[in-house]
Amino acid sequence: MRRAPSGIFPLLSLDRDSGAPLYRQLYAELRDAILERRLRAGQRIPSTRSLAVELGVSRLPLLTAYEQLVIEGYLESRTGSGTFVADVPARSPAPAGPRAAPPVPGRARRVTSRDTDFLMTPTAGATEPWLAGWGAFRVSEPAADRFPHEIWSRLVGRHARAQRARLDDMRYGEAMGHRPFREAVAAYLRTARAVRCEADQVMAVSGSQQALSLIARVLIDPGRPVWIEEPGYPGARAVLRLRGARLVPVPVDDEGLDVSAGIARCARAAAAYVTPSHQYPMGAIMSASRRLRLLDWARSNGAWIIEDDYDSEYRYGSPPVPSLQGLDRDSRVLYVGTFSKVLFPALRLGYIVIPTDLVARFVAVRDATDIFPATLPQAVLADFIGEGHFARHLRRMRALYGDRRAALVGAIREEMGAALRPLGDEAGMHLVAALAKGDDRAASMRAAHMGLWAMPLSSCYLGKASRRGFVLGFGGAGVPEIARGVRRLRTALGGESERRGGRG
């Protein structure tokens, strides 16, 4: 039996304004997680001390909740080992409503030059100057120097040596991926993200771009309309356009994607691409009412929802936000995640959580494209998760990125005054700084010549940009480099005179 992930904090929602005692809320949340199989039998749960620190509560309500769960048989306390989930029957799932038949992809079409012309423009893809280097303020760059290289190297060596004896790991693998890796990912997602999944639904992919490409091939016919967030992730736009989808930009606000606006613009879209836990790039969290309305729209229209959960592990001012997929009772959501940001981009490893009735389709397309993903990195990462290294690394990085974000916000306010204004929730590895006046694309190009990688907000719009500014990554730059970078960005915007003018 594979080891369950160690040290992962369960996703618990506490309402401190509620009249219900904290111990009752904690008890109910943990019990529901066990009954719904987000926490599985034999899985070790964090100590009351560490969970109290994570939740920002005293140990007393946790001790009370744990004790009650042990008495009722949901948890088992093992002297010297910790507290574990007991083997209890699962809660029966709610009956699903009528399900629209999934659309059948059309015939393959001949690719014309028009399909790829947009990828060859001077302002697309890796040719964009603000994506040419590393450091301040490269988007999606993690702190690679803080990665536990020695532990990773030891695990790689262990599996490389074992492969000499285990010939099965050197042969062709499953199209869905290495089974132990998929089990580790499923257990992590159930615990930390409230995703409803089993290992049989998890497909290993080489990052979120391949995930989006596979989804587009399986589910979206050329010419079909697809909702995209406006502004939104350029990489998703590129995949969908390459497939030949008709992109329907739907505005976002402080509650995330405006579902009413999407319905007004194209009610019969085939799919919607969303980043509900940390909208890219603006940073908003999709509200509960918007989430439920989006799910209702998808169910009523037989549409699909592509949930890109690209950096939800990092929240600094509030507890983690549950996945949209966890609310889905009609299997309309395809959940996409990646280890590029939480570990390192060169790993090229991510995953899709696929509705059960679509798994065979995805396997067929995967087999026709690259057969199966590489086994060794999956095996290493499965142990990295199972032995608790992943959970410890996340906790360290959460603290580090929280400090770096605070440093960036402070430097912008000190150096820029009203010329730039930080936006978005306290989460992720980037923030948007709104520009009071000026051309963000021209300023980004000037900054790139200075060795500064400030992505213009306008590049995230499909249509005319309604706001100007910069998408500033802070994961890969230390506090001193962030401070220097903001001063250089001020120079790119026009120097000291621009700063004085921005102040008023």
C-alpha positions in Angstrom: 0.0 0.0 0.0 1.3 3.5 -0.9 2.1 5.9 1.9 -0.4 8.7 2.2 0.9 12.2 2.0 2.4 13.3 5.2 2.1 16.7 6.8 -0.5 18.2 4.4 -2.9 20.4 6.2 -6.6 19.6 5.5 -8.7 22.4 4.0 -10.9 23.7 6.8 -13.3 26.6 6.5 -13.9 28.4 9.8 -16.4 31.3 10.3 -15.1 33.3 13.2 -18.1 35.6 13.1 -20.5 32.6 13.5 -22.1 31.9 16.8 -21.0 28.3 16.5 -18.1 27.4 18.8 -14.8 26.8 17.0 -14.5 23.2 18.3 -17.9 22.4 16.8 -16.9 23.9 13.4 -13.6 22.0 13.5 -15.3 18.8 14.4 -17.9 19.1 11.6 -15.3 20.1 9.0 -13.0 17.1 9.8 -15.9 14.7 10.1 -17.2 15.7 6.7 -13.8 15.5 5.1 -13.5 11.9 6.4 -17.1 10.9 5.3 -16.6 12.4 1.9 -13.3 10.6 1.5 -11.2 13.7 1.2 -9.3 12.3 4.2 -8.8 8.5 3.8 -8.4 5.6 6.2 -4.8 5.4 7.5 -3.9 8.9 6.6 -2.1 10.8 9.3 -3.5 14.2 10.1 -1.4 17.1 11.5 -0.8 17.5 15.2 -3.1 19.9 17.1 -0.1 22.2 17.7 0.9 22.5 14.0 -2.7 22.8 12.8 -3.5 25.4 15.4 -0.6 27.5 14.1 -1.8 27.1 10.5 -5.4 28.1 11.3 -4.5 30.8 13.8 -6.5 29.4 16.7 -5.6 28.1 20.1 -5.0 24.3 20.6 -8.0 23.9 23.0 -10.8 23.7 20.3 -8.7 21.4 18.2 -8.0 19.1 21.2 -11.7 19.0 21.9 -12.6 18.3 18.3 -9.9 15.6 17.9 -11.0 14.0 21.2 -14.7 13.9 20.1 -13.7 12.4 16.7 -11.6 9.7 18.4 -14.5 8.9 20.7 -16.9 8.6 17.7 -14.5 6.4 15.8 -13.5 8.8 13.0 -9.9 9.2 14.2 -7.5 6.8 15.8 -4.8 8.0 18.2 -1.6 5.9 18.1 0.8 6.4 21.0 4.1 7.7 19.7 2.9 7.8 16.1 0.2 10.5 15.9 -3.5 10.7 15.0 -4.8 8.8 11.9 -8.1 8.6 10.0 -10.1 5.5 11.0 -11.7 3.2 8.5 -15.3 4.3 8.4 -18.0 4.0 5.7 -18.2 6.7 3.1 -21.1 9.1 2.9 -23.5 8.2 0.1 -23.1 10.7 -2.8 -26.0 13.0 -3.7 -27.9 11.8 -6.8 -26.8 13.5 -9.9 -29.3 15.4 -12.1 -29.8 14.7 -15.8 -26.5 15.0 -17.6 -26.1 16.3 -21.1 -24.2 14.1 -23.5 -20.7 15.3 -24.0 -20.1 16.9 -27.4 -18.4 14.6 -29.9 -15.3 16.2 -31.4 -15.6 16.7 -35.2 -13.3 15.5 -37.9 -9.7 16.6 -37.9 -9.2 19.5 -40.2 -6.3 20.7 -42.3 -4.2 23.3 -40.5 -3.8 26.5 -42.5 -1.4 29.3 -42.1 -4.1 31.4 -40.4 -4.2 29.0 -37.5 -0.6 29.6 -36.5 0.1 33.1 -37.8 -0.8 34.6 -34.4 2.0 32.5 -32.8 4.6 34.0 -35.1 4.0 37.7 -34.3 6.8 39.7 -32.6 4.7 40.1 -29.5 3.8 36.5 -28.9 5.2 33.7 -26.7 8.8 33.6 -25.6 9.8 36.4 -28.1 8.1 38.9 -25.7 10.9 40.9 -24.1 9.5 40.7 -20.6 9.8 36.9 -20.7 13.4 36.9 -21.8 15.2 36.6 -18.4 15.0 35.6 -14.8 14.7 37.6 -11.6 12.7 40.7 -10.8 9.9 40.7 -11.9 9.6 37.5 -14.0 6.2 36.0 -13.8 5.8 32.4 -12.5 9.4 32.1 -11.4 9.8 30.2 -8.1 12.7 30.6 -5.6 14.7 27.8 -7.1 17.6 28.5 -4.8 15.4 27.5 -1.8 14.4 24.2 -3.2 15.6 21.2 -1.1 18.1 19.9 -3.7 19.9 17.4 -1.5 16.6 15.6 -0.6 15.5 15.6 -4.2 18.9 14.3 -5.4 18.8 11.5 -2.8 15.3 10.5 -4.0 16.4 10.6 -7.7 19.4 8.4 -6.9 17.3 6.0 -5.0 14.9 5.5 -7.9 17.6 5.5 -10.5 19.4 2.7 -8.7 16.2 0.8 -8.2 15.3 0.9 -11.9 18.3 -1.4 -12.6 16.5 -4.1 -10.6 12.9 -3.1 -11.4 12.7 -3.5 -15.2 9.0 -2.6 -15.2 9.9 1.0 -14.5 12.0 1.1 -17.6 9.3 -0.2 -19.9 6.3 1.5 -21.4 4.0 3.0 -18.8 0.3 3.8 -18.5 -1.1 6.7 -20.6 -2.6 8.2 -17.4 0.8 8.1 -15.7 2.6 6.3 -12.9 0.1 4.9 -10.5 1.9 5.8 -7.2 2.2 9.4 -8.4 -1.4 9.6 -9.3 -2.4 8.2 -5.9 -0.2 10.7 -4.1 -1.6 13.6 -6.1 -5.2 12.5 -5.6 -4.7 12.2 -1.8 -3.1 15.6 -1.7 -5.9 17.3 -3.7 -8.6 15.7 -1.7 -7.0 16.8 1.6 -5.7 20.3 0.7 -7.9 21.4 -2.2 -11.2 19.7 -1.5 -11.1 18.1 -4.9 -13.4 15.1 -5.4 -11.2 12.6 -7.2 -9.7 9.1 -7.2 -6.3 8.2 -8.7 -8.1 6.7 -11.7 -9.2 10.2 -12.7 -5.7 11.8 -12.4 -3.6 12.1 -15.6 0.0 13.1 -15.3 1.0 15.8 -17.9 4.0 17.9 -18.7 2.6 21.0 -17.1 -0.6 23.0 -17.4 0.0 23.9 -21.1 -0.2 20.2 -22.1 -3.2 19.8 -19.9 -5.0 22.6 -21.7 -3.9 21.2 -25.1 -5.3 17.8 -24.3 -8.6 19.2 -23.0 -9.0 21.3 -26.1 -8.4 18.4 -28.4 -10.8 16.1 -26.6 -13.7 18.5 -25.9 -13.6 21.5 -28.1 -14.5 21.4 -31.8 -12.9 24.0 -34.1 -15.2 27.0 -34.4 -17.0 26.4 -31.1 -17.2 29.4 -28.7 -15.3 29.2 -25.4 -15.5 31.8 -22.6 -12.1 33.2 -21.5 -11.4 35.6 -18.7 -10.8 39.2 -19.8 -8.0 40.0 -18.8 -6.8 36.5 -18.6 -3.9 34.0 -19.1 -2.3 34.4 -22.6 -1.2 30.8 -22.6 -4.7 29.5 -22.5 -5.7 31.9 -25.3 -2.9 30.5 -27.4 -3.9 26.8 -26.9 -7.6 27.5 -27.6 -6.8 29.6 -30.7 -4.5 26.9 -32.0 -7.4 24.5 -31.7 -9.6 26.9 -33.7 -12.0 27.8 -30.9 -13.9 31.1 -31.1 -12.8 33.0 -28.1 -15.5 34.9 -26.1 -13.8 37.4 -23.7 -15.9 37.7 -20.5 -15.0 40.5 -18.1 -13.7 39.9 -14.5 -14.2 42.0 -11.5 -13.6 41.7 -7.7 -15.8 38.6 -7.7 -14.0 36.9 -10.6 -15.6 35.9 -13.9 -18.9 37.8 -14.6 -21.1 34.8 -15.4 -24.1 37.1 -16.3 -22.0 38.9 -18.8 -20.8 35.6 -20.3 -24.4 34.4 -20.7 -25.4 37.6 -22.3 -22.5 37.4 -24.8 -22.7 33.7 -25.6 -25.0 31.5 -23.6 -24.3 28.4 -25.7 -20.5 28.3 -25.3 -18.9 24.9 -25.3 -16.7 25.6 -22.3 -15.4 28.2 -19.9 -11.8 28.6 -18.9 -11.5 30.1 -15.4 -8.9 30.6 -12.6 -11.3 30.9 -9.7 -9.0 30.5 -6.7 -6.6 33.4 -7.8 -7.7 35.0 -11.0 -4.9 35.4 -13.5 -3.7 38.1 -13.6 -5.9 40.4 -11.4 -5.8 38.2 -8.3 -9.6 38.1 -7.4 -11.2 35.1 -5.8 -14.4 34.0 -7.5 -17.3 34.5 -5.1 -19.5 31.6 -4.0 -22.5 32.9 -5.8 -20.5 33.2 -9.1 -19.2 29.7 -8.6 -22.6 28.2 -8.2 -24.1 30.1 -11.1 -21.2 29.0 -13.4 -21.8 25.4 -12.4 -25.5 25.8 -13.0 -24.8 27.3 -16.5 -22.5 24.4 -17.4 -25.0 21.8 -16.2 -28.0 23.5 -18.1 -26.0 23.9 -21.3 -24.0 20.7 -21.4 -20.8 22.9 -21.3 -17.5 22.2 -19.7 -15.5 24.2 -17.1 -11.7 24.2 -17.2 -10.5 25.1 -13.8 -6.8 26.2 -13.8 -5.6 26.1 -10.2 -2.1 27.3 -11.0 -0.9 28.7 -7.6 -3.6 28.2 -5.0 -1.0 26.8 -2.5 0.1 30.3 -1.6 -2.2 32.5 0.4 -0.9 35.0 3.0 -3.8 36.9 4.5 -6.5 34.2 4.7 -7.0 30.4 4.7 -6.8 28.5 1.4 -9.8 28.7 -0.9 -11.6 25.3 -1.8 -11.6 24.3 -5.5 -14.5 24.9 -7.8 -14.4 21.2 -8.8 -15.2 20.2 -5.2 -18.6 21.9 -5.6 -19.4 20.2 -8.9 -22.0 17.5 -8.6 -22.5 16.9 -12.3 -18.9 16.2 -13.5 -18.7 19.3 -15.7 -15.3 20.5 -14.3 -11.9 19.5 -15.5 -9.3 20.5 -12.9 -5.8 21.4 -14.0 -2.7 21.8 -11.7 1.0 22.0 -12.0 4.2 21.6 -9.9 6.1 24.2 -12.0 5.5 27.0 -9.5 5.4 25.1 -6.2 8.6 23.2 -7.1 10.5 24.2 -10.3 9.5 24.7 -13.9 12.1 22.3 -15.4 10.3 19.4 -13.7 7.6 19.7 -16.4 5.0 17.8 -14.4 1.4 18.6 -13.8 -2.0 16.9 -13.8 -5.6 16.9 -14.9 -8.5 15.6 -12.8 -10.8 14.2 -15.5 -14.5 13.3 -15.0 -14.8 9.5 -14.9 -16.8 9.1 -18.1 -14.2 11.1 -20.1 -11.1 9.1 -19.0 -11.2 6.7 -22.0 -11.2 9.6 -24.4 -8.3 11.3 -22.8 -6.3 8.0 -22.8 -7.0 7.6 -26.5 -5.7 11.1 -27.3 -2.8 10.8 -25.0 -1.7 7.5 -26.5 -1.9 9.1 -30.0 0.3 12.1 -29.0 3.1 11.0 -26.6 2.0 7.5 -25.4 2.8 8.1 -21.7 4.7 10.5 -19.4 8.2 9.8 -18.1 8.2 7.5 -15.1 11.2 8.6 -13.1 10.2 12.1 -12.2 6.7 10.9 -11.2 8.2 8.2 -9.0 10.5 10.7 -7.3 7.7 13.2 -6.7 5.4 10.5 -5.3 8.0 9.9 -2.6 8.7 13.6 -2.1 5.0 14.0 -1.3 4.5 10.8 0.7 7.5 11.4 3.0 6.4 14.9 3.9 9.1 16.9 2.1 6.4 18.6 -0.2 4.4 19.8 2.8 7.4 21.2 4.6 8.6 22.9 1.4 5.2 24.5 0.9 5.2 25.9 4.4 8.7 27.4 4.0 7.8 28.9 0.6 4.6 30.3 1.8 6.4 32.3 4.5 9.2 33.3 2.1 6.8 34.5 -0.7 4.6 36.3 1.9 7.7 38.4 2.9 8.6 39.1 -0.7 5.1 40.2 -1.6 5.0 42.5 1.4 8.4 43.9 0.4 7.1 44.5 -3.2 4.0 46.3 -2.0 6.0 48.4 0.4 8.5 49.4 -2.3 5.8 50.3 -4.8 4.1 52.6 -2.3 7.4 54.2 -1.2 8.9 54.7 -4.6 5.9 55.1 -6.9 3.3 57.0 -4.9 0.1 57.2 -6.9 1.8 56.3 -10.2 1.4 52.6 -9.5 -1.2 51.0 -7.3 -1.0 47.3 -6.1 -4.1 45.2 -6.8 -5.3 41.7 -6.0 -5.7 39.4 -3.0 -2.8 38.5 -0.8 -2.0 35.3 -2.7 0.0 33.7 -5.4 3.4 34.6 -6.8 2.6 37.8 -8.6 0.6 40.9 -8.2 -0.8 43.5 -10.6 0.2 47.1 -10.2 -2.2 49.5 -12.0 -0.6 52.3 -13.9 -2.1 55.8 -13.4 -1.1 56.9 -16.9 1.2 56.0 -19.7 1.8 53.0 -22.1 2.6 49.9 -20.1 3.9 47.9 -23.1 6.4 50.6 -24.0 7.5 50.9 -20.4 7.9 47.1 -20.2 10.1 47.1 -23.3 12.3 49.9 -21.8 12.5 47.9 -18.6 13.6 44.8 -20.5 16.5 46.7 -21.9 17.5 47.4 -18.3 17.3 43.7 -17.4 13.9 44.0 -15.7 11.1 41.7 -16.6 7.8 43.6 -16.0 5.0 42.1 -18.0 2.5 44.7 -19.2 -1.1 44.1 -18.0 -2.4 45.0 -21.5 -0.8 41.8 -22.9 -3.4 39.8 -20.9 -6.4 41.3 -22.8 -7.8 39.8 -26.0 -9.6 43.0 -26.9 -8.8 46.6 -26.1 -7.2 46.9 -22.6 -9.4 48.7 -20.2 -6.6 49.0 -17.7 -2.9 49.5 -17.9 -0.2 48.3 -15.5 2.2 45.5 -14.8 2.1 41.9 -13.8 5.0 41.7 -11.3 6.3 38.3 -10.2 8.0 38.2 -6.8 8.8 34.5 -6.3 12.2 34.5 -7.9 13.7 37.7 -6.4 14.9 38.4 -2.9 13.9 41.4 -1.0 17.0 43.5 -1.9 16.5 42.7 -5.6 12.9 43.6 -5.4 13.7 47.0 -3.9 16.3 47.7 -6.6 13.9 46.5 -9.3 11.1 48.9 -8.2 13.6 51.8 -8.4 14.6 50.7 -11.9 11.0 50.3 -12.9 10.4 53.9 -11.8 13.2 54.9 -14.1 11.6 53.0 -17.0 8.3 54.9 -16.3 10.0 58.2 -16.7 12.2 58.8 -13.6 11.9 61.2 -10.7 9.7 63.7 -12.6 7.1 60.9 -13.3 7.1 60.0 -9.6 6.5 63.6 -8.5 3.8 64.0 -11.1 2.1 60.8 -9.9 2.0 62.0 -6.3 -0.2 64.8 -7.3 
